[in-house]
């Protein structure tokens, strides 16, 4: 159970950091929305200098 909580906390922290990154770089998410409604995070990050 504790491992699950740690994983969820890590996911939440990653989402918070992603949100801050998007806001601080004034990224227009509309440019990364795919036809199915999902956001292409890989392209977004690569376009802004984050190599995966």
C-alpha positions in Angstrom: 0.0 0.0 0.0 2.8 2.4 0.8 4.4 1.9 -2.6 1.1 2.8 -4.3 1.0 6.0 -2.2 4.6 6.9 -3.2 3.8 6.3 -6.9 0.7 8.5 -6.7 2.7 11.2 -4.9 5.4 11.0 -7.6 2.8 11.3 -10.3 1.2 14.3 -8.7 4.5 16.1 -8.2 5.4 15.4 -11.9 2.1 16.9 -13.0 2.7 20.0 -10.9 6.2 20.5 -12.4 4.8 20.0 -15.9 2.1 22.6 -15.2 4.7 25.0 -14.0 7.0 24.4 -17.0 4.1 25.1 -19.4 3.1 28.2 -17.5 6.6 29.6 -17.2 7.3 29.1 -20.9 4.0 30.4 -22.0 3.4 27.3 -24.1 0.2 27.2 -26.2 -1.2 23.7 -25.6 -3.4 24.0 -28.6 -0.4 23.4 -30.8 0.1 20.0 -29.2 -3.4 18.6 -29.1 -3.8 15.5 -31.2 -6.9 14.5 -33.1 -8.0 12.2 -30.3 -7.8 15.1 -27.8 -4.7 14.0 -26.0 -1.7 16.3 -25.7 1.6 15.2 -27.4 3.8 15.7 -24.4 6.9 14.2 -26.1 6.8 16.8 -28.9 6.0 19.6 -26.5 9.0 18.8 -24.3 11.4 18.2 -27.2 10.3 21.5 -28.8 11.3 23.3 -25.6 14.7 21.7 -25.1 13.8 18.7 -23.0 15.4 15.6 -24.4 13.8 12.3 -23.4 
